Amino acid sequence: MELLSVNLGRPRAVPYTDQAEGLTGIDKRPAEGPVQVAAPGPKGTGGSGLAGDAVCDRRHHGGDDQAVYAVAREDLDDWEHALGRKLANGMFGENLTTLGVDVSGARIGERWRVGRAVVLEVTCGRIPCRTFQGHLGESRWVKRFTQKGAPGAYLRVIEPGEIRAGDPVEIVHRPDHDVTVALQFRASTTERELLPRLLPAGAALHPESLAAARKYVEQRRS
């Protein structure tokens, strides 16, 4: 398992975002050399976990529980075939493009060591948005991406440090529950009845997903 690229985005003005200043950092490009990774702080104030990477709309992105976004190169390759176009590393706005890692099949709370020092923990899948669709320039993209159900994974930073392209990725902890990123994504989008199945992931789950699952269960008890 390998890190193919570490991708960073700069703020760019676009017509397809509702961010107050019309800016987005979704257009990420592979970085040269090492990149520092650290917990950025709470959502709303904290941005990306990667130094030099822009998170412009902090209402929905960034913060400790969405510090790093990873996508499998294998999924990008599948989309290349489906869309009939090349998709460079970073094209989905991901910070990490991996090879040999089952990103969407990872369990919530699973921990990865990237390189020698950095440890990341899986928290949830990525929900597609208008900005993502505009960036790709594909009609009905949000629906198509959702239907595929391979959203990539957000991760929090457990141990900070430096990473770079070519670093090995090692799974150093895998929880004994069966709550995967793909399951969490389906429960949060098209199959809300699956929300109770997220509860075994506990505090490792993104707080918003955990709250949604608990609320769903409580509503059905009342």
C-alpha positions in Angstrom: 0.0 0.0 0.0 1.4 3.3 -1.1 0.9 7.0 -1.1 1.0 8.0 -4.8 0.7 11.8 -4.3 0.1 14.4 -1.6 -2.2 17.1 -3.1 -2.6 20.7 -2.1 -5.1 23.4 -3.3 -4.8 27.1 -3.4 -7.8 29.5 -3.1 -9.4 30.1 -6.5 -12.5 32.1 -7.5 -15.1 30.1 -9.3 -18.8 30.6 -10.3 -20.0 27.3 -8.9 -19.6 27.7 -5.1 -21.8 29.4 -2.5 -18.8 30.2 -0.3 -19.2 33.9 0.6 -16.2 35.1 -1.4 -16.7 32.7 -4.3 -13.5 30.8 -3.4 -12.6 27.1 -3.3 -9.5 25.0 -2.7 -10.9 21.9 -4.5 -8.4 22.2 -7.4 -5.6 20.2 -5.7 -2.3 19.4 -7.4 0.5 17.0 -6.4 3.1 18.6 -4.1 6.8 18.2 -4.6 8.7 17.2 -1.5 7.5 16.6 2.1 4.3 18.1 3.5 3.6 18.7 7.2 0.5 17.1 8.6 -1.2 18.2 11.9 -4.6 18.5 13.5 -6.0 21.9 12.3 -8.5 22.6 15.0 -12.3 22.5 15.4 -14.6 22.6 12.4 -15.6 26.1 11.5 -12.2 27.6 12.5 -9.7 24.8 11.6 -9.0 24.2 7.9 -6.9 21.5 6.3 -4.6 19.2 8.2 -1.9 19.7 5.5 0.3 22.7 5.5 -0.2 24.8 2.4 -3.6 23.4 1.6 -6.6 25.8 1.4 -10.0 25.1 2.9 -12.2 28.0 1.9 -15.7 27.0 3.0 -15.2 26.0 6.6 -18.9 25.6 7.2 -18.8 22.3 5.5 -15.1 21.3 5.2 -12.0 21.1 7.2 -11.5 20.8 11.0 -10.1 18.0 13.1 -12.6 15.3 12.0 -12.1 16.2 8.3 -8.5 17.1 8.4 -7.4 14.9 5.5 -9.3 13.5 2.5 -8.1 10.3 0.8 -9.2 8.7 -2.5 -8.0 5.4 -4.0 -6.3 5.6 -7.4 -8.3 2.5 -8.3 -11.5 4.5 -7.9 -10.2 7.3 -10.1 -9.3 4.7 -12.7 -12.8 3.3 -12.6 -14.2 6.8 -13.1 -11.8 7.5 -16.0 -13.3 4.5 -17.8 -16.9 5.6 -17.0 -16.4 9.2 -18.0 -14.0 8.6 -20.9 -11.5 11.2 -19.7 -8.2 11.3 -17.7 -8.4 12.1 -14.0 -5.1 13.3 -12.5 -4.2 12.6 -8.9 -6.0 15.3 -6.8 -8.8 15.8 -9.3 -11.5 14.8 -6.7 -10.1 17.4 -4.3 -8.3 14.7 -2.3 -5.2 15.3 -0.3 -4.0 11.8 -0.5 -4.2 9.6 -3.6 -3.4 6.0 -2.6 -2.6 2.8 -4.3 -3.6 -0.6 -2.9 -5.7 0.8 0.0 -9.4 -0.1 0.2 -10.3 3.5 1.1 -14.1 3.3 1.0 -14.0 -0.2 2.5 -12.0 1.0 5.5 -13.7 0.8 8.9 -14.5 3.9 10.9 -11.8 4.2 13.5 -9.3 2.4 11.3 -5.8 3.9 11.7 -3.2 4.2 9.0 0.5 5.0 9.4 1.7 7.0 6.5 5.4 7.2 6.2 7.4 7.0 9.4 5.6 9.3 11.7 2.0 10.2 10.7 -1.0 8.3 12.0 -4.4 9.0 10.6 -7.9 7.7 11.7 -10.8 7.2 9.4 -13.9 9.2 10.4 -16.5 9.2 7.5 -17.0 9.4 3.8 -17.1 12.5 1.6 -20.6 13.9 0.7 -20.6 15.3 -2.8 -21.6 18.9 -3.3 -22.3 21.6 -5.9 -18.7 22.7 -5.9 -17.5 19.2 -6.6 -19.9 18.9 -9.5 -18.8 22.3 -10.9 -15.1 21.4 -10.6 -15.6 18.1 -12.5 -17.9 19.7 -15.1 -20.0 16.6 -15.3 -23.8 16.9 -15.4 -25.7 15.0 -12.6 -22.3 14.4 -11.0 -23.7 14.5 -7.4 -26.2 11.8 -8.2 -23.7 9.6 -10.1 -21.1 9.9 -7.4 -23.6 9.0 -4.7 -25.0 6.0 -6.6 -21.5 4.5 -7.0 -21.0 4.6 -3.2 -17.2 4.8 -3.2 -16.8 8.3 -1.6 -13.2 8.1 -0.3 -12.5 8.8 3.3 -12.0 11.7 5.7 -9.4 11.2 8.4 -8.3 12.9 11.6 -4.7 13.3 12.6 -3.7 11.2 15.5 0.1 11.6 15.2 1.5 14.6 13.2 4.6 14.6 11.1 5.7 14.8 7.4 4.5 12.8 4.5 5.5 12.7 0.8 4.7 10.8 -2.4 6.0 7.3 -2.3 5.5 6.8 1.4 4.2 3.4 2.5 0.7 3.2 4.0 0.2 0.6 6.8 -3.0 -0.3 8.6 -1.9 -0.3 12.3 -5.4 -0.7 13.9 -8.6 -2.1 12.5 -11.7 -2.0 14.8 -13.7 -5.2 15.3 -17.0 -3.7 14.2 -18.2 -3.8 10.6 -19.0 0.0 10.1 -17.2 0.9 6.9 -16.9 4.2 5.1 -19.2 2.9 2.4 -21.8 2.0 4.9 -21.6 5.3 6.7 -22.0 7.1 3.3 -25.1 5.1 2.3 -26.6 5.7 5.7 -26.0 9.4 5.5 -27.3 9.8 1.9 -29.7 7.3 0.3 -30.4 4.7 3.0 -31.2 6.5 6.2 -32.6 3.3 7.7 -29.0 2.1 8.0 -28.2 4.9 10.5 -28.5 2.6 13.6 -25.9 0.3 12.2 -23.3 3.1 12.6 -23.5 3.2 16.4 -21.0 0.5 17.1 -18.3 2.8 15.6 -18.9 5.1 18.6 -16.7 8.2 19.1 -14.5 7.2 16.2 -17.3 8.3 13.9 -17.5 11.9 12.7 -19.5 13.7 15.4 -22.2 14.8 12.9 -22.8 11.3 11.7 -22.9 9.9 15.3 -25.4 12.6 16.3 -27.6 11.8 13.2 -27.5 8.0 14.1 -28.5 8.7 17.7 -31.3 11.1 16.7 -32.7 8.5 14.2 -32.8 5.9 16.9 -34.4 8.2 19.5 -37.1 9.3 17.1 -38.1 5.8 16.4 -38.3 5.0 20.1 -40.7 7.9 20.8 
